[in-house]
Amino acid sequence: MSASVVKTDVVLVGAGIMSATLGALLRQLEPTWSITLFEKLDAAAAESSDPWNNAGTGHSALCELNYTPRSADGDVNIDKALSINEQFQVSRQFWAHAVDQGILTNPSEFINPIPHVSYTQGSEGVDYLRTRYDRLSRQTLFEGMEFITDPGEFAERLPLMAAGRDYDTPVALNWYEDGTDVDFGALTQQLINFVGGGADVFFGHSVTNLSKQRDGSWIVTVRNEHTGEKRKVNAKFVFVGAGGGALHLLQRSGIKEAKGFGGFPVSGEFLRCTNPELIAEHSAKVYGQAAVGAPPMSVPHLDTRVINHEQGLLFGPYAGWSPKFLKNGSITDLPFSVRPSNLLPMVSIAPKEFGLLKYLISELAASPADRIETLRAFVPEALGDDWEAITAGQRVQVIRGSGVSGALEFGTAVVAAADGTMAGLLGASPGASTAVPAMLDVLSKCFGDLYETAWAPKLGEMIPSFGKPLSDNPTLFKEVWDWTSKSLELTGASAKA
């Protein structure tokens, strides 16, 4: 090994919420470890973690209807909702701990109280939300949810959605007052600042190759995007948190666990409100139902955002398509990701996902007027002059292959080398909101002995519910809810009974 190769304990690839979270965890668990972070762009959280590039709901399953599917007999399955909410509570506790320790400051810069609301129209939609409410409101994590069908109450709470509405078609809401809006960009930047206090952080540097050494370590080849200069770093552990760019790097590493994985890119297009009066009229995250045959990622929502202490309003998503795996990626990203191990699984997806392909084609063919018409299901009096189109991020859905067959997944997947020296995260939803549980999964898979012995007590101090489902422990849930609400300054989040 060349004498010019710098040694480090940990290399983090990408300066998004995942690397920032993992770095912050490791800084507390092993403060003597050296950490080096490389980011291709010139700022942290400039891709998927940017506040305009993700939904910011704190995907806690309070309002997202794709986590509570309706079965053929009319019942509602809440298992996924319970799992996602449980994970969000872990993230919330870690953030509160970080505030208490001074790792994070000024919570209102990254988290604010905003109601989470599910919305349906028509008799079938009303029946569905009634059943969903019956199932969820009895659960510890969803106590306080309301079921609303009265037009007057609807108009009082959602005046922007009520104006000009014809109530001949019945409407229903599942309303949860104590939801949150999370600016994952601001959160990432604060965490990176903490990690950078004891780490080398390099912006404008892209990782071009990963090579395994005989001693189990990795040689990480890095290029300076501004000068073209290359350097090499020797790392005991590498985490690839590069969003859509993670697949390529995991493939280049040669770890067998990455074989068979492919990616399907989909871009999110949104309408952003430009009229301050309309923005001020709406303060909620309102999620509807995806169209029949449309994929889960297409769930429409009228979404209040709080960014730099200013309220904003988005509606979408409208799907776009590009072969790029990142907004700042290349049109060769998709074709260059095809390998012998994933070719057949990727090809096998097309006939299985005809509904998705049909949806994408219809979305790409939609005109600006068509998009405003879709918005009017939420805002009946919407005018095109009050909204502008934006591209809100590029997502790469996971294709997991097995032999000649593949399956398209709409979640996240941790890919870890068997020897624990490398891990990466693929996929998108629910993504950032479950960053802490996802990174705990990385630590468990890659540092099993340390995780179970030396780290478990420390993690229990950071996350009081560590290893204990809150859904089965109402007393503990009330304790951590009250604590996190106070520490995160969520004054709108009332204490649970």
C-alpha positions as CSV (number, residue, x, y, z in Angstrom):
1,M,0.0,0.0,0.0
2,S,1.3,3.4,-1.0
3,A,2.6,5.6,1.8
4,S,0.4,8.4,0.5
5,V,-2.8,6.5,1.3
6,V,-4.4,8.0,4.4
7,K,-6.0,5.7,6.9
8,T,-9.3,6.2,8.6
9,D,-11.7,4.0,10.6
10,V,-14.9,4.9,8.8
11,V,-15.6,6.4,5.4
12,L,-19.1,7.8,4.8
13,V,-20.1,8.3,1.1
14,G,-22.7,11.1,0.6
15,A,-23.7,14.0,2.9
16,G,-27.4,13.2,3.2
17,I,-29.5,12.3,6.2
18,M,-28.4,8.7,6.2
19,S,-24.6,9.3,6.4
20,A,-25.2,12.2,8.8
21,T,-27.3,10.0,11.1
22,L,-24.8,7.2,11.0
23,G,-21.9,9.5,11.6
24,A,-23.7,11.1,14.6
25,L,-24.4,7.7,16.1
26,L,-20.8,6.6,15.7
27,R,-19.4,9.8,17.1
28,Q,-21.2,9.1,20.3
29,L,-20.7,5.4,20.4
30,E,-17.0,5.4,19.5
31,P,-15.6,9.0,20.0
32,T,-12.0,7.9,19.3
33,W,-12.8,6.5,15.8
34,S,-11.7,8.6,12.9
35,I,-14.4,9.4,10.3
36,T,-14.0,10.7,6.8
37,L,-17.0,11.9,4.7
38,F,-17.0,12.5,1.0
39,E,-19.8,14.4,-0.9
40,K,-19.8,14.9,-4.6
41,L,-21.7,18.2,-4.5
42,D,-20.6,21.3,-2.7
43,A,-23.1,21.2,0.1
44,A,-24.7,18.8,2.5
45,A,-28.3,17.6,1.8
46,A,-28.3,18.9,-1.7
47,E,-30.0,15.9,-3.3
48,S,-32.8,13.7,-1.7
49,S,-32.4,15.3,1.7
50,D,-33.0,18.8,0.4
51,P,-36.3,20.0,1.9
52,W,-37.9,20.6,-1.5
53,N,-36.9,17.2,-2.6
54,N,-38.8,15.1,-0.1
55,A,-42.2,15.1,1.4
56,G,-41.1,16.1,4.9
57,T,-44.0,14.4,6.5
58,G,-41.9,12.5,9.0
59,H,-43.5,9.5,7.3
60,S,-45.1,8.2,10.5
61,A,-48.1,6.5,8.8
62,L,-50.4,9.0,10.5
63,C,-51.9,10.1,7.1
64,E,-50.3,8.0,4.3
65,L,-53.0,5.7,3.2
66,N,-50.7,3.3,1.3
67,Y,-49.6,2.1,4.7
68,T,-53.1,1.0,5.6
69,P,-54.4,-1.0,2.6
70,R,-57.9,-2.2,2.3
71,S,-58.4,-5.9,2.0
72,A,-60.9,-7.6,-0.3
73,D,-63.4,-8.1,2.6
74,G,-63.4,-4.4,3.4
75,D,-61.1,-4.6,6.5
76,V,-58.0,-2.4,6.8
77,N,-54.6,-3.9,7.5
78,I,-52.7,-1.6,9.9
79,D,-49.5,-3.7,10.4
80,K,-47.3,-1.5,8.1
81,A,-48.6,1.7,9.7
82,L,-47.7,0.4,13.2
83,S,-44.2,-0.6,12.0
84,I,-43.5,2.7,10.3
85,N,-44.8,4.8,13.2
86,E,-42.7,2.7,15.6
87,Q,-39.6,3.5,13.6
88,F,-40.4,7.2,13.4
89,Q,-40.7,7.3,17.2
90,V,-37.1,6.0,17.4
91,S,-35.9,8.8,15.1
92,R,-37.9,11.3,17.2
93,Q,-36.2,10.1,20.4
94,F,-32.7,10.3,18.9
95,W,-33.4,13.9,17.7
96,A,-34.7,14.8,21.2
97,H,-31.6,13.3,22.8
98,A,-29.4,15.2,20.3
99,V,-31.1,18.5,21.3
100,D,-30.6,17.7,25.0
101,Q,-26.9,17.0,24.4
102,G,-26.4,20.2,22.3
103,I,-25.7,18.1,19.1
104,L,-28.8,19.7,17.6
105,T,-29.9,23.3,18.3
106,N,-33.0,25.4,17.6
107,P,-35.4,22.5,16.9
108,S,-37.8,24.8,15.0
109,E,-35.2,24.9,12.2
110,F,-35.9,21.3,11.4
111,I,-39.1,20.1,13.0
112,N,-42.5,21.9,13.5
113,P,-46.0,20.7,14.6
114,I,-48.4,20.3,11.7
115,P,-51.6,18.2,11.6
116,H,-51.5,15.0,9.5
117,V,-54.7,14.3,7.7
118,S,-56.1,11.5,5.5
119,Y,-58.8,12.6,3.0
120,T,-61.2,10.6,0.9
121,Q,-64.3,11.3,-1.2
122,G,-67.4,9.2,-2.0
123,S,-69.2,6.7,0.0
124,E,-66.6,4.0,-0.4
125,G,-63.9,6.4,0.7
126,V,-65.8,7.4,3.7
127,D,-66.4,3.8,4.7
128,Y,-62.7,3.1,4.3
129,L,-61.6,6.0,6.5
130,R,-64.2,5.0,9.1
131,T,-62.7,1.5,9.3
132,R,-59.2,2.8,9.3
133,Y,-60.1,5.1,12.2
134,D,-61.7,2.2,14.1
135,R,-58.5,0.1,13.7
136,L,-55.9,2.8,14.3
137,S,-57.5,5.0,17.0
138,R,-57.4,2.0,19.5
139,Q,-53.6,1.7,19.1
140,T,-51.3,3.4,21.5
141,L,-49.3,5.2,18.8
142,F,-52.4,6.6,17.1
143,E,-54.5,7.7,20.1
144,G,-56.1,11.1,19.5
145,M,-57.0,10.5,15.9
146,E,-60.3,12.0,14.8
147,F,-62.9,10.9,12.2
148,I,-64.6,13.8,10.5
149,T,-67.4,13.8,8.0
150,D,-69.3,17.0,8.9
151,P,-69.0,19.6,6.1
152,G,-68.9,22.5,8.6
153,E,-66.0,21.0,10.5
154,F,-64.2,20.2,7.2
155,A,-64.6,23.9,6.2
156,E,-63.3,25.2,9.5
157,R,-60.2,23.0,9.5
158,L,-59.4,23.1,5.8
159,P,-60.7,26.3,4.4
160,L,-58.6,26.2,1.2
161,M,-60.0,22.8,0.4
162,A,-63.5,23.8,1.3
163,A,-63.9,26.9,-0.9
164,G,-66.2,26.1,-3.8
165,R,-66.6,22.4,-2.8
166,D,-69.8,20.5,-3.7
167,Y,-70.7,18.4,-0.7
168,D,-73.1,16.3,-2.7
169,T,-70.2,13.9,-2.8
170,P,-69.5,13.0,0.8
171,V,-66.0,13.6,2.2
172,A,-64.2,12.2,5.2
173,L,-61.0,13.0,7.2
174,N,-58.8,11.1,9.6
175,W,-57.3,14.0,11.5
176,Y,-54.2,13.7,13.8
177,E,-53.4,17.0,15.4
178,D,-49.9,16.2,16.7
179,G,-48.1,15.4,13.4
180,T,-44.9,17.1,12.4
181,D,-43.2,18.6,9.4
182,V,-39.5,17.8,9.2
183,D,-36.9,19.8,7.2
184,F,-34.4,17.0,6.6
185,G,-32.1,19.4,4.9
186,A,-31.6,21.5,8.0
187,L,-31.5,18.4,10.2
188,T,-28.8,16.9,8.0
189,Q,-26.7,20.1,8.0
190,Q,-26.8,20.2,11.8
191,L,-25.8,16.6,12.2
192,I,-23.0,17.0,9.6
193,N,-21.7,20.0,11.7
194,F,-21.5,17.7,14.7
195,V,-19.9,14.8,12.8
196,G,-17.4,17.3,11.2
197,G,-16.3,18.4,14.7
198,G,-14.2,15.2,14.8
199,A,-14.1,14.1,11.2
200,D,-12.7,15.1,7.9
201,V,-15.5,16.3,5.6
202,F,-14.8,16.8,1.9
203,F,-17.3,18.5,-0.3
204,G,-16.8,18.5,-4.1
205,H,-15.3,15.0,-3.9
206,S,-16.8,11.9,-5.6
207,V,-15.9,8.3,-4.7
208,T,-15.1,6.6,-8.0
209,N,-14.0,3.1,-6.8
210,L,-14.0,0.7,-3.8
211,S,-11.4,-2.0,-3.6
212,K,-11.3,-4.7,-1.0
213,Q,-7.8,-5.5,0.6
214,R,-6.5,-8.8,1.9
215,D,-6.7,-7.5,5.5
216,G,-10.4,-6.8,5.1
217,S,-10.1,-3.0,4.8
218,W,-11.1,-1.0,1.8
219,I,-9.2,1.3,-0.6
220,V,-11.5,4.2,-1.4
221,T,-10.6,6.1,-4.6
222,V,-11.8,9.7,-4.6
223,R,-11.7,12.5,-7.2
224,N,-11.8,16.2,-6.6
225,E,-14.6,17.4,-8.8
226,H,-13.0,20.8,-9.2
227,T,-9.4,20.0,-9.9
228,G,-9.6,16.4,-11.1
229,E,-7.0,15.3,-8.5
230,K,-7.4,11.8,-7.2
231,R,-6.6,10.4,-3.8
232,K,-6.9,7.1,-1.9
233,V,-8.1,6.4,1.6
234,N,-7.8,3.2,3.5
235,A,-10.9,2.5,5.6
236,K,-11.9,-0.3,8.0
237,F,-15.6,0.3,7.3
238,V,-17.4,2.0,4.4
239,F,-21.0,3.2,4.4
240,V,-22.5,4.1,1.0
241,G,-25.3,6.6,1.7
242,A,-25.2,8.2,-1.8
243,G,-28.9,8.0,-2.6
244,G,-29.5,6.9,-6.2
245,G,-25.7,6.7,-6.6
246,A,-25.4,3.9,-4.0
247,L,-26.2,1.1,-6.4
248,H,-23.3,1.9,-8.7
249,L,-20.8,2.0,-5.9
250,L,-22.0,-1.2,-4.3
251,Q,-21.7,-2.9,-7.6
252,R,-18.2,-1.6,-8.1
253,S,-17.2,-2.9,-4.6
254,G,-17.8,-6.4,-5.8
255,I,-19.6,-7.6,-2.6
256,K,-21.8,-10.6,-3.4
257,E,-24.7,-9.2,-1.4
258,A,-25.2,-6.4,-4.0
259,K,-25.6,-8.9,-6.9
260,G,-29.1,-9.2,-8.3
261,F,-30.1,-5.7,-7.2
262,G,-31.2,-3.2,-9.8
263,G,-32.9,0.2,-9.8
264,F,-35.8,1.8,-11.4
265,P,-35.6,5.7,-11.4
266,V,-38.7,7.8,-11.0
267,S,-38.7,11.6,-10.6
268,G,-41.2,13.5,-8.5
269,E,-42.9,16.5,-10.0
270,F,-44.8,18.9,-7.8
271,L,-46.8,22.1,-8.0
272,R,-45.6,24.7,-5.5
273,C,-47.9,27.5,-4.5
274,T,-46.7,31.0,-5.2
275,N,-49.7,32.9,-3.6
276,P,-49.0,33.9,0.0
277,E,-52.7,34.2,0.8
278,L,-53.4,30.6,-0.3
279,I,-50.4,29.3,1.6
280,A,-51.6,31.0,4.8
281,E,-55.1,29.5,4.4
282,H,-53.8,25.9,4.7
283,S,-51.9,24.4,7.6
284,A,-51.9,20.6,7.3
285,K,-50.5,17.7,5.5
286,V,-53.5,16.2,3.7
287,Y,-53.0,12.8,1.9
288,G,-55.5,11.2,-0.4
289,Q,-55.8,7.9,-2.2
290,A,-53.8,6.9,-5.2
291,A,-55.8,6.4,-8.4
292,V,-56.9,2.8,-9.2
293,G,-53.9,0.9,-10.6
294,A,-51.4,3.6,-9.6
295,P,-48.3,2.7,-7.5
296,P,-48.0,3.7,-3.8
297,M,-45.6,6.4,-4.5
298,S,-48.3,8.3,-6.5
299,V,-50.4,9.1,-3.4
300,P,-51.6,12.7,-3.9
301,H,-51.1,15.2,-1.1
302,L,-51.5,18.9,-0.3
303,D,-48.5,19.4,1.9
304,T,-47.7,22.3,4.2
305,R,-43.9,22.7,4.6
306,V,-41.9,24.9,7.0
307,I,-38.5,25.7,5.5
308,N,-36.2,28.4,6.9
309,H,-39.1,29.3,9.3
310,E,-41.4,30.1,6.4
311,Q,-44.5,28.2,5.5
312,G,-44.9,26.8,2.0
313,L,-47.4,24.6,0.2
314,L,-46.8,21.7,-2.3
315,F,-49.2,19.5,-4.2
316,G,-48.3,16.3,-6.0
317,P,-46.7,14.1,-6.8
318,Y,-46.8,13.9,-10.6
319,A,-44.4,11.3,-11.8
320,G,-41.7,12.1,-14.3
321,W,-39.1,9.8,-15.7
322,S,-35.4,10.1,-16.5
323,P,-32.6,7.4,-16.7
324,K,-30.7,9.5,-14.1
325,F,-30.3,8.1,-10.6
326,L,-29.8,11.5,-9.1
327,K,-31.0,15.0,-10.0
328,N,-27.3,15.8,-10.6
329,G,-26.7,12.4,-12.2
330,S,-26.1,11.2,-15.7
331,I,-28.3,9.8,-18.4
332,T,-26.1,6.8,-18.4
333,D,-26.9,5.9,-14.8
334,L,-29.6,3.4,-15.7
335,P,-27.9,1.6,-18.6
336,F,-24.6,1.4,-16.7
337,S,-26.3,-0.2,-13.7
338,V,-27.3,-3.2,-15.8
339,R,-25.1,-6.2,-15.0
340,P,-25.3,-10.0,-15.8
341,S,-26.6,-10.6,-12.3
342,N,-29.5,-8.2,-12.5
343,L,-30.4,-8.2,-16.2
344,L,-33.0,-10.9,-16.1
345,P,-34.6,-9.7,-12.9
346,M,-34.9,-6.1,-14.3
347,V,-36.4,-7.4,-17.6
348,S,-38.9,-9.5,-15.7
349,I,-40.3,-6.4,-14.0
350,A,-42.0,-5.0,-17.1
351,P,-44.9,-7.5,-17.4
352,K,-45.4,-7.6,-13.7
353,E,-45.6,-3.8,-13.3
354,F,-47.8,-3.0,-16.3
355,G,-49.9,-0.7,-14.0
356,L,-46.8,1.3,-13.1
357,L,-45.7,1.7,-16.7
358,K,-49.2,2.7,-17.7
359,Y,-49.3,5.3,-14.9
360,L,-45.9,6.7,-15.9
361,I,-47.0,7.1,-19.5
362,S,-50.2,8.9,-18.6
363,E,-48.3,11.2,-16.2
364,L,-45.7,12.1,-18.9
365,A,-48.5,12.9,-21.3
366,A,-50.3,15.2,-18.8
367,S,-50.4,18.9,-19.7
368,P,-50.1,21.7,-17.2
369,A,-53.9,22.1,-17.4
370,D,-54.4,18.4,-16.6
371,R,-52.2,18.8,-13.5
372,I,-54.3,21.8,-12.3
373,E,-57.4,19.7,-12.8
374,T,-56.0,17.0,-10.6
375,L,-55.2,19.6,-7.9
376,R,-58.8,20.6,-8.0
377,A,-59.8,17.4,-6.3
378,F,-58.2,18.9,-3.3
379,V,-58.5,22.7,-4.0
380,P,-61.7,23.1,-6.1
381,E,-60.9,26.8,-7.0
382,A,-57.3,26.2,-7.9
383,L,-55.9,28.5,-10.6
384,G,-52.8,27.8,-12.6
385,D,-51.4,31.3,-12.0
386,D,-51.0,30.5,-8.3
387,W,-48.8,27.4,-8.8
388,E,-45.4,26.7,-10.3
389,A,-44.0,23.3,-11.4
390,I,-40.9,22.0,-9.7
391,T,-38.9,18.8,-9.9
392,A,-38.7,17.5,-6.3
393,G,-36.0,14.9,-6.4
394,Q,-35.1,11.6,-8.2
395,R,-35.9,8.3,-6.5
396,V,-34.5,4.9,-7.4
397,Q,-36.9,2.1,-6.5
398,V,-35.2,-1.2,-5.6
399,I,-35.4,-4.2,-7.9
400,R,-34.5,-7.3,-5.9
401,G,-33.5,-10.2,-8.1
402,S,-33.6,-13.9,-7.6
403,G,-32.4,-16.0,-10.5
404,V,-34.3,-14.9,-13.6
405,S,-37.1,-13.2,-11.6
406,G,-37.2,-9.8,-9.9
407,A,-39.5,-7.8,-7.7
408,L,-40.0,-4.1,-7.6
409,E,-39.9,-2.8,-4.0
410,F,-41.1,0.6,-2.8
411,G,-39.2,0.7,0.5
412,T,-35.6,0.8,1.6
413,A,-33.1,-2.0,1.8
414,V,-29.8,-2.2,3.8
415,V,-27.2,-4.1,1.8
416,A,-24.4,-5.3,4.1
417,A,-21.3,-7.3,3.3
418,A,-21.1,-10.6,5.2
419,D,-17.9,-9.6,7.0
420,G,-19.4,-6.3,8.2
421,T,-16.9,-4.0,6.5
422,M,-19.3,-2.3,4.1
423,A,-23.0,-1.4,4.0
424,G,-25.2,0.7,1.8
425,L,-28.8,1.9,1.6
426,L,-30.9,1.4,-1.5
427,G,-34.5,2.6,-2.2
428,A,-36.6,5.5,-1.1
429,S,-39.9,5.6,0.9
430,P,-40.2,5.9,3.9
431,G,-36.6,7.0,3.7
432,A,-35.4,9.9,5.7
433,S,-38.1,9.6,8.4
434,T,-36.8,6.2,9.5
435,A,-33.1,7.2,9.2
436,V,-32.3,6.3,12.8
437,P,-33.8,2.8,12.7
438,A,-32.2,2.2,9.3
439,M,-28.8,3.2,10.6
440,L,-29.3,1.1,13.7
441,D,-29.9,-1.8,11.3
442,V,-26.5,-1.0,9.6
443,L,-24.8,-1.0,13.0
444,S,-26.4,-4.3,14.0
445,K,-25.5,-6.1,10.8
446,C,-21.9,-4.8,10.6
447,F,-20.9,-4.5,14.2
448,G,-22.9,-7.3,15.8
449,D,-20.8,-8.0,18.9
450,L,-20.2,-4.3,19.7
451,Y,-23.8,-3.6,19.1
452,E,-25.1,-6.2,21.4
453,T,-22.7,-5.6,24.2
454,A,-20.8,-2.2,24.5
455,W,-23.2,-0.1,22.4
456,A,-26.6,-1.4,23.6
457,P,-26.5,0.5,27.0
458,K,-25.5,3.7,25.3
459,L,-28.2,3.4,22.7
460,G,-30.7,2.8,25.5
461,E,-29.7,6.1,26.9
462,M,-30.2,7.9,23.6
463,I,-33.4,6.0,22.7
464,P,-35.4,5.0,25.8
465,S,-37.6,2.6,23.8
466,F,-34.5,0.8,22.3
467,G,-35.5,-2.8,21.9
468,K,-39.0,-2.1,23.4
469,P,-42.0,-1.6,21.1
470,L,-43.9,1.5,22.2
471,S,-47.1,0.1,20.8
472,D,-47.1,-2.5,23.6
473,N,-46.1,-0.1,26.4
474,P,-48.5,2.9,26.8
475,T,-46.7,4.1,29.9
476,L,-43.3,4.3,28.2
477,F,-44.9,5.9,25.2
478,K,-46.4,8.7,27.3
479,E,-43.0,9.3,28.9
480,V,-41.0,9.5,25.7
481,W,-43.8,11.5,24.0
482,D,-43.8,14.1,26.7
483,W,-40.0,14.2,26.8
484,T,-39.6,14.5,23.0
485,S,-42.3,17.1,22.7
486,K,-40.6,19.3,25.3
487,S,-37.1,18.8,23.9
488,L,-38.1,19.3,20.3
489,E,-40.3,22.3,21.3
490,L,-43.4,20.8,19.7
491,T,-45.8,23.0,21.6
492,G,-48.7,21.8,19.4
493,A,-48.0,18.2,20.4
494,S,-50.1,17.7,23.5
495,A,-49.3,15.1,26.2
496,K,-50.9,11.8,25.7
497,A,-53.5,10.6,28.2
